[in-house]
Amino acid sequence: MPKLKTHSASKKRFKLTAKGKVKMGHAWRSHRLVSKDRKAKKHHRLTAYASPANAATIKKLIPYA
């Protein structure tokens, strides 16, 4: 079989865990942080995992992760 192309934007945003979950960062953490409350900023620092419905699509985009 030929090699598959990896989606460049996806490889920068997603990682796979050892059990196969898709790990990602939260949105809303890059700019205009003054207007966001402390609890929201603290919550978005934590790791997020993609939902199972989206995980299958993401795994196709990063076949060699």
PDB file of N, CA, C, O and CB in Angstrom:
ATOM      1  N   MET A   1       0.839  -1.195   0.000  1.00  0.00           N
ATOM      2  CA  MET A   1       0.000   0.000   0.000  1.00  0.00           C
ATOM      3  C   MET A   1       0.871   1.242   0.000  1.00  0.00           C
ATOM      4  O   MET A   1       1.970   1.232   0.555  1.00  0.00           O
ATOM      5  CB  MET A   1      -0.947   0.008   1.214  1.00  0.00           C
ATOM      6  N   PRO A   2       0.391   2.311  -0.618  1.00  0.00           N
ATOM      7  CA  PRO A   2       1.173   3.547  -0.597  1.00  0.00           C
ATOM      8  C   PRO A   2       1.092   4.221   0.768  1.00  0.00           C
ATOM      9  O   PRO A   2       0.211   3.947   1.583  1.00  0.00           O
ATOM     10  CB  PRO A   2       0.687   4.508  -1.687  1.00  0.00           C
ATOM     11  N   LYS A   3       2.050   5.112   0.972  1.00  0.00           N
ATOM     12  CA  LYS A   3       2.039   5.865   2.219  1.00  0.00           C
ATOM     13  C   LYS A   3       0.877   6.859   2.196  1.00  0.00           C
ATOM     14  O   LYS A   3       0.455   7.316   1.134  1.00  0.00           O
ATOM     15  CB  LYS A   3       3.394   6.599   2.436  1.00  0.00           C
ATOM     16  N   LEU A   4       0.372   7.184   3.379  1.00  0.00           N
ATOM     17  CA  LEU A   4      -0.733   8.135   3.500  1.00  0.00           C
ATOM     18  C   LEU A   4      -0.198   9.497   3.884  1.00  0.00           C
ATOM     19  O   LEU A   4       0.802   9.603   4.594  1.00  0.00           O
ATOM     20  CB  LEU A   4      -1.767   7.654   4.534  1.00  0.00           C
ATOM     21  N   LYS A   5      -0.862  10.534   3.418  1.00  0.00           N
ATOM     22  CA  LYS A   5      -0.468  11.887   3.788  1.00  0.00           C
ATOM     23  C   LYS A   5      -1.081  12.253   5.138  1.00  0.00           C
ATOM     24  O   LYS A   5      -2.253  11.982   5.397  1.00  0.00           O
ATOM     25  CB  LYS A   5      -0.898  12.900   2.701  1.00  0.00           C
ATOM     26  N   THR A   6      -0.277  12.865   5.980  1.00  0.00           N
ATOM     27  CA  THR A   6      -0.746  13.357   7.266  1.00  0.00           C
ATOM     28  C   THR A   6      -1.245  14.779   7.085  1.00  0.00           C
ATOM     29  O   THR A   6      -0.613  15.576   6.391  1.00  0.00           O
ATOM     30  CB  THR A   6       0.373  13.291   8.341  1.00  0.00           C
ATOM     31  N   HIS A   7      -2.367  15.100   7.699  1.00  0.00           N
ATOM     32  CA  HIS A   7      -2.932  16.448   7.649  1.00  0.00           C
ATOM     33  C   HIS A   7      -2.093  17.347   8.555  1.00  0.00           C
ATOM     34  O   HIS A   7      -2.049  17.135   9.766  1.00  0.00           O
ATOM     35  CB  HIS A   7      -4.445  16.453   8.087  1.00  0.00           C
ATOM     36  N   SER A   8      -1.425  18.352   7.976  1.00  0.00           N
ATOM     37  CA  SER A   8      -0.434  19.135   8.710  1.00  0.00           C
ATOM     38  C   SER A   8      -1.030  19.918   9.869  1.00  0.00           C
ATOM     39  O   SER A   8      -0.402  20.020  10.922  1.00  0.00           O
ATOM     40  CB  SER A   8       0.257  20.081   7.777  1.00  0.00           C
ATOM     41  N   ALA A   9      -2.218  20.469   9.706  1.00  0.00           N
ATOM     42  CA  ALA A   9      -2.840  21.231  10.787  1.00  0.00           C
ATOM     43  C   ALA A   9      -3.213  20.305  11.948  1.00  0.00           C
ATOM     44  O   ALA A   9      -3.126  20.697  13.112  1.00  0.00           O
ATOM     45  CB  ALA A   9      -4.090  21.977  10.273  1.00  0.00           C
ATOM     46  N   SER A  10      -3.622  19.092  11.629  1.00  0.00           N
ATOM     47  CA  SER A  10      -4.034  18.149  12.672  1.00  0.00           C
ATOM     48  C   SER A  10      -2.852  17.647  13.485  1.00  0.00           C
ATOM     49  O   SER A  10      -2.968  17.457  14.695  1.00  0.00           O
ATOM     50  CB  SER A  10      -4.765  16.972  12.056  1.00  0.00           C
ATOM     51  N   LYS A  11      -1.722  17.432  12.835  1.00  0.00           N
ATOM     52  CA  LYS A  11      -0.574  16.906  13.586  1.00  0.00           C
ATOM     53  C   LYS A  11      -0.041  17.931  14.576  1.00  0.00           C
ATOM     54  O   LYS A  11       0.630  17.562  15.541  1.00  0.00           O
ATOM     55  CB  LYS A  11       0.543  16.483  12.629  1.00  0.00           C
ATOM     56  N   LYS A  12      -0.327  19.215  14.356  1.00  0.00           N
ATOM     57  CA  LYS A  12       0.086  20.251  15.295  1.00  0.00           C
ATOM     58  C   LYS A  12      -0.880  20.367  16.474  1.00  0.00           C
ATOM     59  O   LYS A  12      -0.499  20.885  17.524  1.00  0.00           O
ATOM     60  CB  LYS A  12       0.194  21.589  14.580  1.00  0.00           C
ATOM     61  N   ARG A  13      -2.110  19.900  16.325  1.00  0.00           N
ATOM     62  CA  ARG A  13      -3.145  20.131  17.322  1.00  0.00           C
ATOM     63  C   ARG A  13      -3.525  18.910  18.143  1.00  0.00           C
ATOM     64  O   ARG A  13      -4.047  19.055  19.248  1.00  0.00           O
ATOM     65  CB  ARG A  13      -4.347  20.649  16.657  1.00  0.00           C
ATOM     66  N   PHE A  14      -3.277  17.716  17.634  1.00  0.00           N
ATOM     67  CA  PHE A  14      -3.749  16.502  18.289  1.00  0.00           C
ATOM     68  C   PHE A  14      -2.610  15.527  18.532  1.00  0.00           C
ATOM     69  O   PHE A  14      -1.663  15.455  17.749  1.00  0.00           O
ATOM     70  CB  PHE A  14      -4.832  15.838  17.457  1.00  0.00           C
ATOM     71  N   LYS A  15      -2.709  14.777  19.624  1.00  0.00           N
ATOM     72  CA  LYS A  15      -1.799  13.682  19.919  1.00  0.00           C
ATOM     73  C   LYS A  15      -2.647  12.490  20.309  1.00  0.00           C
ATOM     74  O   LYS A  15      -3.769  12.650  20.788  1.00  0.00           O
ATOM     75  CB  LYS A  15      -0.780  14.056  21.047  1.00  0.00           C
ATOM     76  N   LEU A  16      -2.113  11.291  20.106  1.00  0.00           N
ATOM     77  CA  LEU A  16      -2.805  10.084  20.527  1.00  0.00           C
ATOM     78  C   LEU A  16      -2.182   9.569  21.809  1.00  0.00           C
ATOM     79  O   LEU A  16      -0.959   9.545  21.944  1.00  0.00           O
ATOM     80  CB  LEU A  16      -2.761   9.007  19.427  1.00  0.00           C
ATOM     81  N   THR A  17      -3.019   9.156  22.750  1.00  0.00           N
ATOM     82  CA  THR A  17      -2.528   8.560  23.983  1.00  0.00           C
ATOM     83  C   THR A  17      -2.229   7.083  23.735  1.00  0.00           C
ATOM     84  O   THR A  17      -2.516   6.551  22.663  1.00  0.00           O
ATOM     85  CB  THR A  17      -3.559   8.735  25.135  1.00  0.00           C
ATOM     86  N   ALA A  18      -1.655   6.435  24.732  1.00  0.00           N
ATOM     87  CA  ALA A  18      -1.308   5.012  24.592  1.00  0.00           C
ATOM     88  C   ALA A  18      -2.541   4.143  24.408  1.00  0.00           C
ATOM     89  O   ALA A  18      -2.470   3.103  23.752  1.00  0.00           O
ATOM     90  CB  ALA A  18      -0.525   4.535  25.811  1.00  0.00           C
ATOM     91  N   LYS A  19      -3.668   4.551  24.974  1.00  0.00           N
ATOM     92  CA  LYS A  19      -4.897   3.769  24.836  1.00  0.00           C
ATOM     93  C   LYS A  19      -5.701   4.156  23.600  1.00  0.00           C
ATOM     94  O   LYS A  19      -6.755   3.575  23.342  1.00  0.00           O
ATOM     95  CB  LYS A  19      -5.755   3.936  26.069  1.00  0.00           C
ATOM     96  N   GLY A  20      -5.210   5.140  22.826  1.00  0.00           N
ATOM     97  CA  GLY A  20      -5.871   5.486  21.577  1.00  0.00           C
ATOM     98  C   GLY A  20      -6.819   6.659  21.649  1.00  0.00           C
ATOM     99  O   GLY A  20      -7.502   6.957  20.669  1.00  0.00           O
ATOM    100  N   LYS A  21      -6.882   7.342  22.799  1.00  0.00           N
ATOM    101  CA  LYS A  21      -7.723   8.543  22.880  1.00  0.00           C
ATOM    102  C   LYS A  21      -7.029   9.686  22.148  1.00  0.00           C
ATOM    103  O   LYS A  21      -5.807   9.688  21.999  1.00  0.00           O
ATOM    104  CB  LYS A  21      -8.010   8.934  24.366  1.00  0.00           C
ATOM    105  N   VAL A  22      -7.809  10.645  21.699  1.00  0.00           N
ATOM    106  CA  VAL A  22      -7.257  11.805  21.011  1.00  0.00           C
ATOM    107  C   VAL A  22      -7.172  12.951  22.005  1.00  0.00           C
ATOM    108  O   VAL A  22      -8.189  13.439  22.498  1.00  0.00           O
ATOM    109  CB  VAL A  22      -8.120  12.199  19.771  1.00  0.00           C
ATOM    110  N   LYS A  23      -5.938  13.379  22.296  1.00  0.00           N
ATOM    111  CA  LYS A  23      -5.696  14.439  23.258  1.00  0.00           C
ATOM    112  C   LYS A  23      -5.541  15.756  22.516  1.00  0.00           C
ATOM    113  O   LYS A  23      -4.944  15.803  21.440  1.00  0.00           O
ATOM    114  CB  LYS A  23      -4.445  14.137  24.114  1.00  0.00           C
ATOM    115  N   MET A  24      -6.081  16.833  23.093  1.00  0.00           N
ATOM    116  CA  MET A  24      -6.016  18.140  22.428  1.00  0.00           C
ATOM    117  C   MET A  24      -6.062  19.237  23.476  1.00  0.00           C
ATOM    118  O   MET A  24      -6.351  18.981  24.644  1.00  0.00           O
ATOM    119  CB  MET A  24      -7.178  18.311  21.407  1.00  0.00           C
ATOM    120  N   GLY A  25      -5.780  20.444  23.057  1.00  0.00           N
ATOM    121  CA  GLY A  25      -5.855  21.590  23.947  1.00  0.00           C
ATOM    122  C   GLY A  25      -7.208  22.260  23.844  1.00  0.00           C
ATOM    123  O   GLY A  25      -7.936  22.075  22.868  1.00  0.00           O
ATOM    124  N   HIS A  26      -7.538  23.042  24.862  1.00  0.00           N
ATOM    125  CA  HIS A  26      -8.796  23.786  24.837  1.00  0.00           C
ATOM    126  C   HIS A  26      -8.672  25.020  23.944  1.00  0.00           C
ATOM    127  O   HIS A  26      -7.579  25.546  23.731  1.00  0.00           O
ATOM    128  CB  HIS A  26      -9.208  24.198  26.263  1.00  0.00           C
ATOM    129  N   ALA A  27      -9.787  25.455  23.441  1.00  0.00           N
ATOM    130  CA  ALA A  27      -9.846  26.718  22.705  1.00  0.00           C
ATOM    131  C   ALA A  27      -9.985  27.874  23.695  1.00  0.00           C
ATOM    132  O   ALA A  27     -10.079  27.651  24.902  1.00  0.00           O
ATOM    133  CB  ALA A  27     -11.030  26.716  21.689  1.00  0.00           C
ATOM    134  N   TRP A  28      -9.998  29.090  23.196  1.00  0.00           N
ATOM    135  CA  TRP A  28     -10.216  30.322  23.969  1.00  0.00           C
ATOM    136  C   TRP A  28      -9.095  30.609  24.958  1.00  0.00           C
ATOM    137  O   TRP A  28      -9.358  31.125  26.045  1.00  0.00           O
ATOM    138  CB  TRP A  28     -11.528  30.237  24.715  1.00  0.00           C
ATOM    139  N   ARG A  29      -7.839  30.285  24.607  1.00  0.00           N
ATOM    140  CA  ARG A  29      -6.726  30.553  25.517  1.00  0.00           C
ATOM    141  C   ARG A  29      -5.644  31.426  24.910  1.00  0.00           C
ATOM    142  O   ARG A  29      -4.580  31.562  25.514  1.00  0.00           O
ATOM    143  CB  ARG A  29      -6.121  29.266  25.965  1.00  0.00           C
ATOM    144  N   SER A  30      -5.855  32.016  23.766  1.00  0.00           N
ATOM    145  CA  SER A  30      -4.751  32.685  23.092  1.00  0.00           C
ATOM    146  C   SER A  30      -4.700  34.191  23.297  1.00  0.00           C
ATOM    147  O   SER A  30      -3.610  34.744  23.444  1.00  0.00           O
ATOM    148  CB  SER A  30      -4.823  32.403  21.650  1.00  0.00           C
ATOM    149  N   HIS A  31      -5.819  34.863  23.311  1.00  0.00           N
ATOM    150  CA  HIS A  31      -5.780  36.328  23.410  1.00  0.00           C
ATOM    151  C   HIS A  31      -7.049  36.822  24.096  1.00  0.00           C
ATOM    152  O   HIS A  31      -7.995  36.061  24.297  1.00  0.00           O
ATOM    153  CB  HIS A  31      -5.628  36.982  22.001  1.00  0.00           C
ATOM    154  N   ARG A  32      -7.059  38.100  24.451  1.00  0.00           N
ATOM    155  CA  ARG A  32      -8.160  38.754  25.174  1.00  0.00           C
ATOM    156  C   ARG A  32      -8.472  38.019  26.476  1.00  0.00           C
ATOM    157  O   ARG A  32      -9.628  37.734  26.786  1.00  0.00           O
ATOM    158  CB  ARG A  32      -9.424  38.818  24.290  1.00  0.00           C
ATOM    159  N   LEU A  33      -7.419  37.721  27.227  1.00  0.00           N
ATOM    160  CA  LEU A  33      -7.589  36.965  28.467  1.00  0.00           C
ATOM    161  C   LEU A  33      -8.025  37.842  29.633  1.00  0.00           C
ATOM    162  O   LEU A  33      -8.438  37.324  30.671  1.00  0.00           O
ATOM    163  CB  LEU A  33      -6.303  36.261  28.818  1.00  0.00           C
ATOM    164  N   VAL A  34      -7.938  39.170  29.479  1.00  0.00           N
ATOM    165  CA  VAL A  34      -8.340  40.076  30.553  1.00  0.00           C
ATOM    166  C   VAL A  34      -9.838  39.985  30.806  1.00  0.00           C
ATOM    167  O   VAL A  34     -10.284  40.081  31.949  1.00  0.00           O
ATOM    168  CB  VAL A  34      -7.947  41.518  30.215  1.00  0.00           C
ATOM    169  N   SER A  35     -10.608  39.802  29.751  1.00  0.00           N
ATOM    170  CA  SER A  35     -12.054  39.797  29.889  1.00  0.00           C
ATOM    171  C   SER A  35     -12.626  38.436  30.294  1.00  0.00           C
ATOM    172  O   SER A  35     -13.830  38.317  30.522  1.00  0.00           O
ATOM    173  CB  SER A  35     -12.674  40.235  28.604  1.00  0.00           C
ATOM    174  N   LYS A  36     -11.782  37.422  30.385  1.00  0.00           N
ATOM    175  CA  LYS A  36     -12.256  36.100  30.785  1.00  0.00           C
ATOM    176  C   LYS A  36     -11.978  35.891  32.275  1.00  0.00           C
ATOM    177  O   LYS A  36     -10.946  36.328  32.785  1.00  0.00           O
ATOM    178  CB  LYS A  36     -11.576  34.987  29.933  1.00  0.00           C
ATOM    179  N   ASP A  37     -12.884  35.233  32.959  1.00  0.00           N
ATOM    180  CA  ASP A  37     -12.695  35.052  34.390  1.00  0.00           C
ATOM    181  C   ASP A  37     -11.628  33.987  34.671  1.00  0.00           C
ATOM    182  O   ASP A  37     -11.305  33.162  33.817  1.00  0.00           O
ATOM    183  CB  ASP A  37     -14.022  34.666  35.055  1.00  0.00           C
ATOM    184  N   ARG A  38     -11.099  34.032  35.881  1.00  0.00           N
ATOM    185  CA  ARG A  38      -9.980  33.178  36.260  1.00  0.00           C
ATOM    186  C   ARG A  38     -10.338  31.706  36.167  1.00  0.00           C
ATOM    187  O   ARG A  38      -9.517  30.884  35.759  1.00  0.00           O
ATOM    188  CB  ARG A  38      -9.524  33.507  37.665  1.00  0.00           C
ATOM    189  N   LYS A  39     -11.550  31.378  36.540  1.00  0.00           N
ATOM    190  CA  LYS A  39     -11.972  29.971  36.523  1.00  0.00           C
ATOM    191  C   LYS A  39     -11.953  29.410  35.100  1.00  0.00           C
ATOM    192  O   LYS A  39     -11.530  28.274  34.887  1.00  0.00           O
ATOM    193  CB  LYS A  39     -13.382  29.825  37.130  1.00  0.00           C
ATOM    194  N   ALA A  40     -12.403  30.189  34.141  1.00  0.00           N
ATOM    195  CA  ALA A  40     -12.417  29.721  32.757  1.00  0.00           C
ATOM    196  C   ALA A  40     -11.003  29.530  32.222  1.00  0.00           C
ATOM    197  O   ALA A  40     -10.715  28.537  31.554  1.00  0.00           O
ATOM    198  CB  ALA A  40     -13.181  30.702  31.874  1.00  0.00           C
ATOM    199  N   LYS A  41     -10.120  30.487  32.518  1.00  0.00           N
ATOM    200  CA  LYS A  41      -8.738  30.375  32.050  1.00  0.00           C
ATOM    201  C   LYS A  41      -8.043  29.162  32.675  1.00  0.00           C
ATOM    202  O   LYS A  41      -7.285  28.455  32.011  1.00  0.00           O
ATOM    203  CB  LYS A  41      -7.956  31.659  32.376  1.00  0.00           C
ATOM    204  N   LYS A  42      -8.314  28.938  33.952  1.00  0.00           N
ATOM    205  CA  LYS A  42      -7.712  27.801  34.645  1.00  0.00           C
ATOM    206  C   LYS A  42      -8.240  26.483  34.091  1.00  0.00           C
ATOM    207  O   LYS A  42      -7.481  25.529  33.918  1.00  0.00           O
ATOM    208  CB  LYS A  42      -7.984  27.888  36.150  1.00  0.00           C
ATOM    209  N   HIS A  43      -9.534  26.431  33.815  1.00  0.00           N
ATOM    210  CA  HIS A  43     -10.147  25.222  33.269  1.00  0.00           C
ATOM    211  C   HIS A  43      -9.591  24.885  31.892  1.00  0.00           C
ATOM    212  O   HIS A  43      -9.392  23.712  31.576  1.00  0.00           O
ATOM    213  CB  HIS A  43     -11.659  25.388  33.192  1.00  0.00           C
ATOM    214  N   HIS A  44      -9.342  25.889  31.078  1.00  0.00           N
ATOM    215  CA  HIS A  44      -8.871  25.647  29.715  1.00  0.00           C
ATOM    216  C   HIS A  44      -7.393  25.298  29.647  1.00  0.00           C
ATOM    217  O   HIS A  44      -6.896  24.918  28.587  1.00  0.00           O
ATOM    218  CB  HIS A  44      -9.135  26.853  28.866  1.00  0.00           C
ATOM    219  N   ARG A  45      -6.680  25.421  30.771  1.00  0.00           N
ATOM    220  CA  ARG A  45      -5.296  24.965  30.810  1.00  0.00           C
ATOM    221  C   ARG A  45      -5.211  23.439  30.807  1.00  0.00           C
ATOM    222  O   ARG A  45      -4.204  22.871  30.384  1.00  0.00           O
ATOM    223  CB  ARG A  45      -4.591  25.526  32.043  1.00  0.00           C
ATOM    224  N   LEU A  46      -6.249  22.792  31.269  1.00  0.00           N
ATOM    225  CA  LEU A  46      -6.245  21.341  31.398  1.00  0.00           C
ATOM    226  C   LEU A  46      -6.319  20.660  30.033  1.00  0.00           C
ATOM    227  O   LEU A  46      -6.692  21.275  29.035  1.00  0.00           O
ATOM    228  CB  LEU A  46      -7.406  20.888  32.273  1.00  0.00           C
ATOM    229  N   THR A  47      -5.965  19.408  30.013  1.00  0.00           N
ATOM    230  CA  THR A  47      -6.028  18.622  28.787  1.00  0.00           C
ATOM    231  C   THR A  47      -7.478  18.300  28.442  1.00  0.00           C
ATOM    232  O   THR A  47      -8.294  18.034  29.326  1.00  0.00           O
ATOM    233  CB  THR A  47      -5.208  17.326  28.930  1.00  0.00           C
ATOM    234  N   ALA A  48      -7.781  18.328  27.178  1.00  0.00           N
ATOM    235  CA  ALA A  48      -9.107  17.947  26.706  1.00  0.00           C
ATOM    236  C   ALA A  48      -8.960  16.720  25.812  1.00  0.00           C
ATOM    237  O   ALA A  48      -7.906  16.485  25.220  1.00  0.00           O
ATOM    238  CB  ALA A  48      -9.801  19.126  25.942  1.00  0.00           C
ATOM    239  N   TYR A  49     -10.023  15.957  25.728  1.00  0.00           N
ATOM    240  CA  TYR A  49     -10.036  14.777  24.864  1.00  0.00           C
ATOM    241  C   TYR A  49     -11.173  14.919  23.869  1.00  0.00           C
ATOM    242  O   TYR A  49     -12.256  15.391  24.214  1.00  0.00           O
ATOM    243  CB  TYR A  49     -10.185  13.466  25.694  1.00  0.00           C
ATOM    244  N   ALA A  50     -10.927  14.515  22.649  1.00  0.00           N
ATOM    245  CA  ALA A  50     -11.954  14.594  21.618  1.00  0.00           C
ATOM    246  C   ALA A  50     -13.057  13.583  21.911  1.00  0.00           C
ATOM    247  O   ALA A  50     -12.812  12.520  22.482  1.00  0.00           O
ATOM    248  CB  ALA A  50     -11.346  14.347  20.218  1.00  0.00           C
ATOM    249  N   SER A  51     -14.266  13.933  21.512  1.00  0.00           N
ATOM    250  CA  SER A  51     -15.384  13.016  21.710  1.00  0.00           C
ATOM    251  C   SER A  51     -15.198  11.799  20.805  1.00  0.00           C
ATOM    252  O   SER A  51     -14.545  11.897  19.766  1.00  0.00           O
ATOM    253  CB  SER A  51     -16.744  13.722  21.419  1.00  0.00           C
ATOM    254  N   PRO A  52     -15.758  10.669  21.184  1.00  0.00           N
ATOM    255  CA  PRO A  52     -15.620   9.477  20.338  1.00  0.00           C
ATOM    256  C   PRO A  52     -16.162   9.675  18.923  1.00  0.00           C
ATOM    257  O   PRO A  52     -15.676   9.056  17.976  1.00  0.00           O
ATOM    258  CB  PRO A  52     -16.330   8.312  20.984  1.00  0.00           C
ATOM    259  N   ALA A  53     -17.164  10.534  18.783  1.00  0.00           N
ATOM    260  CA  ALA A  53     -17.720  10.786  17.454  1.00  0.00           C
ATOM    261  C   ALA A  53     -16.701  11.470  16.544  1.00  0.00           C
ATOM    262  O   ALA A  53     -16.648  11.184  15.348  1.00  0.00           O
ATOM    263  CB  ALA A  53     -18.983  11.642  17.562  1.00  0.00           C
ATOM    264  N   ASN A  54     -15.889  12.377  17.107  1.00  0.00           N
ATOM    265  CA  ASN A  54     -14.883  13.087  16.308  1.00  0.00           C
ATOM    266  C   ASN A  54     -13.547  12.363  16.266  1.00  0.00           C
ATOM    267  O   ASN A  54     -12.740  12.608  15.370  1.00  0.00           O
ATOM    268  CB  ASN A  54     -14.679  14.480  16.854  1.00  0.00           C
ATOM    269  N   ALA A  55     -13.306  11.484  17.213  1.00  0.00           N
ATOM    270  CA  ALA A  55     -12.001  10.832  17.312  1.00  0.00           C
ATOM    271  C   ALA A  55     -11.687   9.996  16.071  1.00  0.00           C
ATOM    272  O   ALA A  55     -10.541   9.963  15.621  1.00  0.00           O
ATOM    273  CB  ALA A  55     -11.950   9.951  18.554  1.00  0.00           C
ATOM    274  N   ALA A  56     -12.678   9.335  15.527  1.00  0.00           N
ATOM    275  CA  ALA A  56     -12.442   8.496  14.338  1.00  0.00           C
ATOM    276  C   ALA A  56     -11.988   9.342  13.158  1.00  0.00           C
ATOM    277  O   ALA A  56     -11.098   8.936  12.410  1.00  0.00           O
ATOM    278  CB  ALA A  56     -13.716   7.714  13.963  1.00  0.00           C
ATOM    279  N   THR A  57     -12.583  10.499  12.985  1.00  0.00           N
ATOM    280  CA  THR A  57     -12.198  11.391  11.883  1.00  0.00           C
ATOM    281  C   THR A  57     -10.776  11.914  12.085  1.00  0.00           C
ATOM    282  O   THR A  57      -9.993  11.975  11.137  1.00  0.00           O
ATOM    283  CB  THR A  57     -13.189  12.573  11.769  1.00  0.00           C
ATOM    284  N   ILE A  58     -10.446  12.289  13.314  1.00  0.00           N
ATOM    285  CA  ILE A  58      -9.120  12.830  13.605  1.00  0.00           C
ATOM    286  C   ILE A  58      -8.056  11.773  13.388  1.00  0.00           C
ATOM    287  O   ILE A  58      -6.975  12.081  12.886  1.00  0.00           O
ATOM    288  CB  ILE A  58      -9.052  13.360  15.041  1.00  0.00           C
ATOM    289  N   LYS A  59      -8.343  10.531  13.755  1.00  0.00           N
ATOM    290  CA  LYS A  59      -7.376   9.450  13.581  1.00  0.00           C
ATOM    291  C   LYS A  59      -7.057   9.201  12.108  1.00  0.00           C
ATOM    292  O   LYS A  59      -5.943   8.799  11.771  1.00  0.00           O
ATOM    293  CB  LYS A  59      -7.901   8.174  14.218  1.00  0.00           C
ATOM    294  N   LYS A  60      -8.031   9.438  11.236  1.00  0.00           N
ATOM    295  CA  LYS A  60      -7.763   9.308   9.804  1.00  0.00           C
ATOM    296  C   LYS A  60      -6.836  10.407   9.311  1.00  0.00           C
ATOM    297  O   LYS A  60      -6.076  10.205   8.364  1.00  0.00           O
ATOM    298  CB  LYS A  60      -9.066   9.337   9.016  1.00  0.00           C
ATOM    299  N   LEU A  61      -6.895  11.570   9.950  1.00  0.00           N
ATOM    300  CA  LEU A  61      -6.059  12.698   9.532  1.00  0.00           C
ATOM    301  C   LEU A  61      -4.616  12.546   9.999  1.00  0.00           C
ATOM    302  O   LEU A  61      -3.706  13.089   9.373  1.00  0.00           O
ATOM    303  CB  LEU A  61      -6.634  14.001  10.064  1.00  0.00           C
ATOM    304  N   ILE A  62      -4.394  11.811  11.094  1.00  0.00           N
ATOM    305  CA  ILE A  62      -3.031  11.599  11.611  1.00  0.00           C
ATOM    306  C   ILE A  62      -2.755  10.092  11.680  1.00  0.00           C
ATOM    307  O   ILE A  62      -2.715   9.525  12.772  1.00  0.00           O
ATOM    308  CB  ILE A  62      -2.850  12.265  13.030  1.00  0.00           C
ATOM    309  N   PRO A  63      -2.566   9.444  10.537  1.00  0.00           N
ATOM    310  CA  PRO A  63      -2.459   7.983  10.516  1.00  0.00           C
ATOM    311  C   PRO A  63      -1.208   7.443  11.205  1.00  0.00           C
ATOM    312  O   PRO A  63      -1.222   6.300  11.663  1.00  0.00           O
ATOM    313  CB  PRO A  63      -2.482   7.503   9.099  1.00  0.00           C
ATOM    314  N   TYR A  64      -0.130   8.216  11.296  1.00  0.00           N
ATOM    315  CA  TYR A  64       1.124   7.701  11.853  1.00  0.00           C
ATOM    316  C   TYR A  64       1.407   8.288  13.239  1.00  0.00           C
ATOM    317  O   TYR A  64       2.551   8.244  13.693  1.00  0.00           O
ATOM    318  CB  TYR A  64       2.291   8.011  10.907  1.00  0.00           C
ATOM    319  N   ALA A  65       0.425   8.822  13.904  1.00  0.00           N
ATOM    320  CA  ALA A  65       0.656   9.443  15.219  1.00  0.00           C
ATOM    321  C   ALA A  65       0.838   8.389  16.293  1.00  0.00           C
ATOM    322  O   ALA A  65       1.042   8.725  17.460  1.00  0.00           O
ATOM    323  CB  ALA A  65      -0.507  10.371  15.594  1.00  0.00           C
TER     324      ALA A  65
END
